[in-house]
Amino acid sequence: MAQQDAPVILKVGLIIAMIILAIYGLLMFLIPAQYVALIGANPIENSWLRWAGGVLIALAVGAWMMLRSPANQGGLFKTLNLGFLLAGLALAYSWAAGEYSASTISVAFPAILNLVVAVLLFLGWRSAKDLLR
């Protein structure tokens, strides 16, 4: 049996996820203090952002690997999808509760973006269940 191609929605979702993870990961890993200043948030220890940035970069690499070879990657894919969902919900909660010290756009945009990507990845998973397993 020939290798099954991934549905377009799955590919688009993974590409968007990979780009978002890489951008935020690189910002947090390479220039955490400047990133915090840019969004107007309260100062934080750089190490707290650097380790999170490293995790985001690793997830971006995982998304790239899934994009290249999605077969049998269901566990990693679901983990990535859950990460976007939980990040979006956490940011939305912080936004609604007024917990965020930065500008509204710097919490609203990533909250909405994470939730949209979570939905997109979920739709991609539904269209490629057999491929991802």
C-alpha positions in Angstrom: 0.0 0.0 0.0 1.4 3.4 -1.0 2.0 6.0 1.7 -1.1 8.1 2.3 -0.8 11.8 1.9 -1.8 14.0 4.8 -5.0 16.1 4.2 -4.5 19.8 3.5 -6.1 20.9 6.7 -3.6 18.8 8.7 -0.7 20.2 6.8 -1.9 23.8 7.2 -2.5 23.3 10.9 1.0 21.9 11.4 2.6 24.7 9.4 0.8 27.4 11.4 1.6 25.6 14.7 5.3 25.2 13.7 5.6 28.9 12.8 3.9 30.1 16.0 6.0 27.8 18.2 9.2 28.8 16.5 8.5 32.5 16.7 7.5 32.6 20.4 10.2 30.0 21.2 13.0 31.9 19.6 11.8 35.2 21.2 11.7 33.7 24.7 14.9 31.7 24.3 17.1 34.3 22.6 15.8 37.7 23.8 13.6 37.2 26.8 14.1 40.6 28.4 13.5 42.4 25.2 10.4 40.4 24.5 8.9 41.2 27.9 9.7 44.9 27.4 8.2 44.8 23.9 4.8 43.5 25.2 4.9 45.8 28.2 4.8 43.0 30.8 6.3 43.0 34.3 9.9 42.0 34.3 10.6 38.3 35.0 13.7 36.2 35.4 15.1 35.5 32.0 15.6 31.8 32.9 11.9 31.3 33.3 11.3 32.4 29.7 14.4 30.7 28.3 13.5 27.2 29.4 9.9 27.7 28.1 11.4 29.0 24.9 13.5 25.9 24.6 10.4 23.7 25.0 8.5 25.7 22.3 11.4 25.3 19.9 11.4 21.6 20.5 7.7 21.4 19.8 8.2 23.4 16.6 10.8 20.8 15.5 8.2 18.1 16.5 5.6 19.8 14.3 8.1 19.9 11.4 8.8 16.2 11.8 5.1 15.4 11.8 4.6 17.5 8.7 7.4 15.5 7.0 6.1 12.1 8.1 2.7 12.2 9.8 2.1 8.5 9.7 1.7 6.9 13.2 2.3 10.3 15.0 -1.1 10.4 16.7 0.3 10.6 20.3 2.6 13.5 19.5 -0.1 15.2 17.4 -2.6 15.0 20.3 0.0 16.4 22.7 0.6 19.3 20.4 -3.1 19.9 20.0 -3.7 19.7 23.8 -0.8 22.2 24.3 -2.4 24.8 22.1 -5.8 24.3 23.7 -4.5 24.6 27.2 -2.3 27.6 26.4 -5.3 29.3 24.7 -7.6 28.6 27.7 -4.9 29.8 30.2 -4.4 33.0 28.3 -8.1 33.6 27.9 -8.6 33.1 31.6 -5.8 35.5 32.5 -7.3 38.0 30.0 -10.8 37.7 31.5 -9.5 37.8 35.1 -7.3 40.8 34.5 -4.2 38.9 35.6 -2.1 40.2 32.8 0.3 43.1 33.2 1.1 43.6 29.5 -1.0 45.3 26.9 -4.4 43.7 26.1 -3.4 42.8 22.6 -0.4 40.9 23.9 -2.7 38.5 25.8 -5.8 38.6 23.6 -4.0 37.9 20.3 -2.1 34.8 21.5 -5.2 33.5 23.4 -7.3 33.7 20.3 -4.5 32.4 18.1 -3.9 29.4 20.3 -7.6 28.5 20.4 -7.9 28.9 16.6 -4.9 26.7 16.1 -6.3 24.1 18.5 -9.5 23.9 16.5 -7.6 23.7 13.2 -5.4 20.9 14.6 -8.5 19.1 15.9 -10.1 19.3 12.4 -6.8 18.1 10.9 -6.8 15.1 13.3 -10.4 14.3 12.4 -9.6 14.2 8.7 -6.5 12.1 9.2 -7.3 9.7 12.1 -6.2 6.6 10.2 -3.0 8.2 9.1 -2.0 9.5 12.5 -3.2 6.5 14.5 
